[in-house]
Amino acid sequence: MGCGASTEAAAPAPAPAESAKPAGGGGGGGAPSPMPMAIMRNAHGVIRGAMKEIQEALDKNALVTATELWKKLYRFQELHMVMEEGFESKNAIGLFKLMDEKNDQAATKAGLHDQHTTLSKLEAQVQECLVTKPDLAKDKEVFPKFLADNTAHLVKEEEILMSAVQSMVKGGVPVKKHIKTDLMPILLEGDNMEFFLKFANETLETYEKVEEPPKPKVRVFGMAVWAVASPDQWKQWSAWIEESLSEAKYKQVDGAIQAFKAEQASKASS
């Protein structure tokens, strides 16, 4: 398991222009384009999907199931939070500081850092009654509060993020480069990337089936990961993605990537 630290390498195909379109992809009738920041945006879908599964388990008094799901969500959220707050030992400033530097202190003004502090306290309470001292009755009281507050936080982040990314793209900021250097280093430690990709894809595929209106979350997330991977990284990362998805869903992801590559190659040769 794990992929270790990586060096910056060429993209797996001619790099697409930075896109400010929302994570849903494509438009204009051509192949869907990768949107690298969807690696953050669609992580919210992972969190929402996992919280939904945990609440359903608690409603069924399935404490063991809820606990196992929570352990995975807890780890995923910790990784996601470091990608937002920064990873000092690798000089990775994180998404919030990037937004602050490029968008007039947008993250700080929106109180996103402070919301993390508040959520961490609720998270600790859930950890206490699901893992440290399992207590189904107590968790049935605590988890819905965490779910509600975390959902509101995700909505707030999404409002700020969309505007910030659009502004950065229009201003010529190399968003994909910043994702690699300022957000992703934590994922390149130990087995973090394997866990991140497998949990994200498993959860998103399940969540896609019940979300209304339905959105291609798995495909968008997979294309975002491909867009920020070196060729060598993609060989391993795509294998983990394939392991975590149904055969049909993985073919959708790979098919979209191949269609985009073919379209880019056609444009380059014309």
N, C-alpha and C positions, 0 to 999 in steps of 0.2 A: 504493500500500500504506500501511497504518497508519491510526490513528484519532485520534491526538493526545490531549491531556488533555481530560477531560470534566468537566462540572459535574454535581452531583447533581440528578437529575430524577425525576419521578414514575415509578412502575413501569408496565410496559406494560399491566397489568390490576390490578384490586383485589388488593392484596398479601395473599398467604396468611399465615395464622398461622405463626410460626416452628415448625418441626417438629424433633423430636429423633429421629425414626425413622431407621433405617439407610438408606443410599442404595440403594434398590431400588424405593421409591415406593409410594404408594397405600395399599392396605389398606382394609378397611371396605366394599369393594364399589363405591366411587365412582371418579371419575377420579383417576389418580395425581397427587399433590401435588408441587410443586417443592420440592426440598431444597437451598437455596443452597450449603451447605457441600460438596455433592457436586462443586463445581468444584475443590475440593482433594482430596477422597477419590477421585474417579474419575480424577484426574491420576495417581494411583498405578497405575491400570489401564493408562494410556498408557505409563508407565515400564516396567511388567512386560511389556506387549505388545512394546514396542520392543526390550527386552533379549532377549526370546525370539527375535525376528527376527534380531538381530545374532548370537546364538549359533548359530542355524541356518545363517546365512551363513558363519560361521567353520568350522562343521563340514563345509561343502561347499567349503572353501578359496576362497570368494568374497570376497576381500579388498576389492575395490572396492565391492561391495554393502554389506559390513559397515561400511566407512569412511563411506559416504554416510549410512547409517542412524545411525551414531554421531554424526556432526556435528549431525544434527537432534535426537537425544536429548540430546546435551550442551547445546544451546541451551535445549531445553525444561526440562531439570533446573535450569539456572541460573535461569530465570524462576520455576520452582516454589520454588526455594530462597529467592529474594528474597521471595516471597510468605509464606514461613515466617519468615524471619529479619528482614524489614523493609526498607523503602526510605527511608532517612533524609532524602534531599533533598525528599521529598514528605510528610514527617512521618507515614509509614505504619509502624506499629509491627510489623506482621507477625503471623502466627498464633501463633508460640511465645510472644511477649511477651503477646499477648492471653490465651493460656491461662494464663500465669504470673499475670497480674493478676487474672483472674476465677476461677482454680482452684488457688489456693494453690501457686504455683510448679510446676505440673504438668509443664511442658516441661523446666524445669531439673532437677527431681528425677529425671525419666526419662532424663536425659543426652542429650536429642535434639540440643542444640547440639554437644556433644562428638562425637556420632556423625557429624555433618556434617563436622567437621574430619577425622576418620579417612577418611570416604568421599571427601573431596576429594583426599586423597593417592592413593587408588586410582584415582580418576577421572583424575588427572594422568598416571598410568602408562599407562592405556588410551589417553589422548590422544597420548601420546608414541609408542606403537607402532602406532597406527592412522592418525594424521594427520601428526605431526611427522617421524617416521622409520618409515614403514610396515614392519612386521615381523610376518608372519603367525604364525610359530612362537612368537614371544614373546607375541603377543596371545592365542594359544590357551592360554597359561599364565596371563596376567594377567586376561583378561576373566571367566573363570568365578569367580574370587575376588571381583571387583567385583560380579558378578551375585548371588552368594550373600550377600555382606555387605549389598548394597543391598536385597535382598529382605527380609532380616531387619530392616533398619531400617524399611522400609515397614510391616511387620507391627507393629513396636513403636509407630510413629507412629499407626497405626490404632487400636490398643488405647487409647492415651491420648486421641486425638482424639474417639472416640465418647463416652467418659465425659465429657470436657470439654464437648462440645457439648450433651449431655443436661443437664449441670449448668447451663450458661449459659442454655439455653432455659427450664428450670424456674425459674431465678432472674430471668427477665425481661430478660435481656441482649438487645439488638437485634442479633442475629447478622448478619442481612443487611446492616444499616447498616455494621457493622464490616468485613464482607467488602469492601464498596465502598470504604471509606475507609482501611482498614489492610492489605488484602491485594492489591487489584487495581491500584493506581496504576502499578506497573511494566508491566502489560499495556497501559496506555494511552500508552506511550511508543513513538514511531516505528511500525514495522510489527509490533510484538510481538504484538498481539492477533490479527492476521491469521495469523501463523505459529502461535501457540498454538492457535487454534481449528481450523485446517486439519490440523495434525499430530495433534492430539488425536483428532479425529473419524476421520481416516483410520486411525489406529492402533487405536482402540477398535473400529471396525467389523470390522477383521481379527481382533482379539483375541476379540471376542464369538463368532466362529464356532468357536473351538477351546477356549474356557474351559469347564471342567466344575466345578460345574453351570453352565449358561448363565445369564447375568444381563443385564438390559437396560441395559448401561452407556452406550450411545450416547444412548438416550432420557433417562436420568437426568441425564447430563452436559448435554445440550441444554436440558432444563428448568431446570437450575440456572443456566446462562448467561442464559436468558431472564428468570429471576426477578430477576437483579441488573442487568439492562439498562434503560436509559431507552428510550422508544419510538424515538427517533432512532438510538440505538446498535443496537437490535435490527434495524432495517432493514438496516444494514451487516453486523452480526455474523451474522444469519440467512443472508444471501447467501453469506458465506464458508463457513458450515456446509453449506449446500446444495451448494456447489461441491465440497466434500470428501467427501460421502457418495453412496452409490448412491441412485437415485431412490426406491426402495422404503424404504430406511432413513430418508431425510429425511422421507418422508410419515409414517412412524411417529412421528418427533419432533414434527413440526408437528401431526399429529393429536392427540397427547397434550396439547400446549399448548392447542389449540382446544377440546378436551374439558374441560380444566380451566377455561378461561375461561368456557365455556358453563355449567358447573356453578356457578361463582361468581356469574355473572350471575343464574342462576335462584334461587340462595339469597338474593341481594340484593333480588330483586323479590317474594319470597314473604313 
